């Protein structure tokens, strides 16, 4: 997938990022090039872009609706749309602040993932996230864990079932 996309031609966005046709957009605003701006062949994705996307996902988890569609993201980049109204519907104050910080327009003002985890510890992220959940999810999602031979219909069917059994 390309690191940058033209703002004046949504075809690339649709092709690479909107296969479901929802027009939901969690791409960082800095990934969109203004009309006439030439793409940098050396453009790379940054952690700040990922933080923006993660903030959008966290917001949708709490709101059960996306905070940006493609046109809203274009407007947000131009300062013509404010997602604060949507974010303010998140009941938890700390989570609202977390999301607001993660989706800042200026990528230089976004924190690193580690800084978010440190700053919002015992606020948006409960302590069990650090003492149990993070390590447990790492174990569950480790591709080398749970490898067992497939042995027929009377038992589970391999790695995915092993992971579900472990969670259960």
N, C-alpha and C positions, 0 to 999 in steps of 0.2 A: 504494500500500500504506500502511496506517496506521503512524504512528510508534510508537504504543503499542497493546498488546493486553490483553484481560482475562485474568488468570491462571486464573480459575475457569470459563472457557468456551473450550476448545481449537478450537471451530469456526472462528473467525477465523484462527487459526494454520494450520489445515488448508487453509482456502480460499486464503489468500494465500501461504503459505510451504511447504506440504507437498504439493505436487501429485503427487510421486512416491509418497507414502504411506509413506515410510521412518521418519517421526517424528524424523529427525535435526534438531537445532535448533542453529543457529549465531547466533541472535539474542542480543544483549546482554541480560543479566538485567534491566537497568533499563528495558527496553522493556515488561516485563510489569507490569500494574497489579494490586495486591492486591485481593481480593474487596471490593466496595463502593466502591473508589476510583474517582472520576469521571475520565474522560480529559480532559486539557487540550486544547482545540481548537487551541491554538497550539503544541503539542508539535512539536519538530523533531528530526530525526536529528542525531547528533553524530559527530565523527571518532572519539571514544572507542568508540562503538558499532561503527563499522567496524573498528577495531583488534581488538576482541573477536572479531568474525566472522573476520577474517583469521587470528588466532591459532588458531581452530578449524580453519580450512582447512589451515594449515601442519601442525598436529598430525595431521590425517587423511592428509596426503600422506606423512608419515613412518611413521605407524602402520598405514595402510591400513584404518582403521576410525574411525568418528566417536567423539569424546570425550564428546558430549552427545546424549541424546535429549530429547524434550520434558519428560518427568517428571524426568529427572536435572537438567535446567536449573532446573526449579522448586525441586528439593531444594537445588541449589547456591545459589540465591538465598536460601534460608532457612538456609543453613549446615549442611544435613543430607547433603550429598554432597561428596566431595573428589575432583577429577579427577587428583590427583597420582599415584595408582597407575597410571593410564593413561599420563600424560605421562612417567613414569619409564621407560617402555618405549622411549622415543626414545633411540637409542644415543648420539647426539652431545650432550654436556653443554651446550654453548652453545645449541643449538636447544631443548633442554629448558627452559633458563632463559628464552629468548626467548618461547616459548609460554606458560610460567607467568606471565610478566609481562604478556603481551598479554591473557590471559583473567582477570585479577584481577577480583574482584567489585566493587571500588570503582573507578568510571570515572575518578575524579580521580587515581588512582595509575597509570593507563595512560599511556604516553608517546605522543607524536605519531608519525606514520609517519616523519618526518625524523629524530626522535630515535632510533627503532629502527634506522634505517639507519646512523646515525652511531655509536651505541654498539656495535652488533654487527658492525661492519665488521671483516673479517678474523677474525671468530669464526663466527657462524652464516651470515653473508653473505661468501663468498669475494671476493677483490679483483677478479676478472674480472667480477663483477656490476656493479661501478662503472665499470670501464674499458672494458667492451664490452657485456655482456648487457643492461643497462638501456636504453642508447641503441639497441641493435639491436632489442629488443622494441618500443620506442617507434616505430621506423621501420616494423616489420612491422605494427603495429596502428594506425598512422596512417591514418584513413579517406581521406585525400587522396592517399596513395601507392599506386602500383600500378594506377592507373586506365588501362585500355587498352580499346580497342573490342573487342567480341566479333566474331571473324572466321571462325567456322566450326569444324567438328569436327577439322580437321587440327592445330589449335593449342589452347592452353588456352582455357578458357571465361571468362576475365575476372579480376576482382580477387582472388577467393579463390585461384584457381590461380596467379596471379602471386605471391601471398604464399607459397604452398607451394613454388613454384619458387625463390624467393629464399632460403627456409630451406634447401632442398636444396642 
